[in-house]
């Protein structure tokens, strides 16, 4: 590669890095940290990054940041709506029997259920729950789970909570 091509590539990579950092900060304003991306399911992570890559390519070709900004605005609305759908479903089906912690911590909620059989109900109804025990050094609270909302639509989130409620 010629030196000018390498410089151009390095400038482009710098631009992409700066823009992704700005995107992370922008999403963080409404949704919490962006370090959750690495914890997403592979298909969700791929869709997000492919969408971002396409928006970046369009922006670079046009010399305009509007496509990336539009993509970020759209994804912010999508994830905000999914988060709200999960919160609404939990409130509707569990009310005070579900304590939500860290509801703006990213692309998931941590929920402690006042329902001793919740894990059994989840298994029987095909709802995946991630227990928080692995995240504690000592004894973890009972019936505390991480509920992701980034890779499910609003209807699926509501249906999952309905199944959990029995």
N, C-alpha and C positions, 0 to 999 in steps of 0.2 A: 504494500500500500504506500502511496505517496504521503509525504509529510502533511500536505494540505488536506488530504482525505482523512488522515488520522486526527488532525486538529478539528475538522468538521464533525467527525464522529464523536470526539470527546466533548465538543460543545453541545452536541445533541444530547448525549448522555447526561451532561450536567443540567441541561434544560429539563429533561425528563425527571431527573432526581429532584430538582427544585420544585417542579410542578407536582410531583407525587407527594412531596413534603407538604406543600400548600393544600393539596387535596386532603391529606391526613388531618391537618389542622382544621380544615373546613368541616369535615365529617365529625371530628371530635367535638366541635361546638355543640352539635345536636345529639350525638350518639355516644359520646364517651371516647375511650381510647381506640386507636386503630390497630393496636398490636393484636387484636383478635383475629385479624385476617389469617394468620398462620394457623389458627385453631379451627377455621371453617372446614366444612366438609370439602373434599377435593373438587367436586363438581361446582359448588357454590363459589369457591375461590377462583376456579377457572373462568366461570361466567363473568365474575366481577373484573378480573384482570383482562380478559378478552375485550370486554366493553370499554375499559379504561384504555387499553392499547389502541383500539379503533378510534376512540375519541382523540387520543394523542396524535395518531397518524394524521387524522383529518386536520387537526389544529396545526401541526407542523407544516403540512402541505399548503394550507391556506395562509400560514403566517398569522394565525388568529387563535386566541385561547377560548373563544366562544364555544366550540364543540365540547371541550373538556368541562368547562363550567356548566354547560347544559346537562352533561352526563352526571356530574356530581349533584346538581340540583335534583335531577330525576331520581337518582339512587337514594338521596337523602329523604325524599318524599316516600319512596317505596319502603325503606327500612323503618321510617317513623310510623307509617301506617301499620306495618306488621307488628311493631312493638306495641302500638296502641290496641290492635286487635287482640293480642295475647293478654294485655292488662285487662281489657274489657271482659274477655272470656273468663279469666280467673276471678274477677269480681262477680260476674254473673253466676258462675257455677259454684264458687267456693266462698265468696264474701270474706268474712273475717277468719275463716278457716285456712286461708292462704296468706302468709306474711311475705311480702315482696321486699327484698333487700337489694340495693344497688341497681335500681331500675334504669339508670342511665350509664351503666358500666360497659356498654358496647353492644354486641349483637346477641345478648342473652340476658336472662333474668335469673337471679337466685331466689328460689321460693322455698319457704318452709311451710309444709302442710300440717294442719292439725287433723290428720286422718291416718291412724296407725296402719291401715291396710293399703295405703296409696301405691306402694311398690308392687304389691300383688295385683291390684287393679290395673296398673300400667302394663304389666306383663300379659295379663289376660286380654286386655283390649288392644294390644299391639302398639302402645305408646312408649317411645324411647325416653327414658329419664337418665340423666347422668348424676349419680350420687356425688355429694361434695366431700365425702370422707377422705378422698385422696388429697384434698387441699388443706387438711388440718394436720398439725403435728401431734395434737392430743386427741381427745375424744371429740368426735364431730356431733353436732346436733342431729337428732333423729328426724327422718323424713324431710331432709333438706336436699334440693335438687337444682341443677342448672338446666334451664329450659332455653334452648336456642330458638330464635325466630328468623334468622337470616336466610335460611334455605327452604322455608315453607311459606305458602301463600296464606292470606288472611283466613280464607274458609277452612283450610287444613288446620291452622292453629286453633280456630274455634272448635272444630270437630275433635281434635286431640284433647282439649280441655274438657269437652263434654263427655268424652269416653272416660277420662280420669275420674270425673265426678260420679260416674256410674249411672 
